[in-house]
Amino acid sequence: MKQLSALFIGLLFGLGLVVSGMVNPGKVLGFLDIFGDWDASLAFVMGGAVVVTFIGFRWIGRAGKPWFDGRYKFPSLTQIDSRLIIGAMLFGIGWGLVGLCPGPALAAFLVEPWALLVFLAGLAGGMVLPRLLGAQN
């Protein structure tokens, strides 16, 4: 049941990305083009996500435990360190260059499968390269 709920939530997330147009790199790049033809639609999508997340965290605070697991799993690392800052900068640079982050990129597979394969190769490289260079978890 745990995997089915994860599949359902992932499909719902992907559907939301498609409906909002966030699988179109032009939308994201339009949002980042603040001095050109600025497209504010991403701000509304992010605002909606913040509202849903706020309500969700309030709800789980009173829920006790998840429906399909023994406990809620929150990140154990809470400090802002150089690894976090560098990782966030690299993520943002990649997002700005390509116009997609991992969720919309996967949802865009049906639209542009070859572009997704190139994106996934870069994503995999970004996940493997730090380990090959000796970065610690």
Steps between C-alpha positions, in 0.01 A plus 500: 500500500794729570622473139149554361454816703842626383404422139168683537664805658770504229238480226299778665815714523584433135144582394524828690824583319343425162180696573697800628726496193816452704624221270560771241854636551387826338271569797785465749743696286230767456476528878876544526500771229404784736631773269343360183164334437440396863250219566375499860310171475778304677461729802133399525590131472762538773256699714243221466765246599591703808134516608450124452826425685406733787162329540661155468758565771230636733296187436784251561584683821165380635479167315728295726641264236472453124240267353746274320816516714600477863619860539558823313851534363646847511850600390759440771729780380372843601812713461571727207853411392718546192383170348139614516576843357717364216243230420218755495703728273576216258134396500393858427757543225390175336136598534568837342703354214258221412172647622405178681553352842475121552122477555393689188779335301355157572150624423630642168609153388185458291561833327876482431650159586848564354541823693405311814769239437764775472361663815506170691860436392596838644296433814667162551840657441426764762406228748800275428775759447518620864535140619780436250675817617481385859223723639363378833129453571 
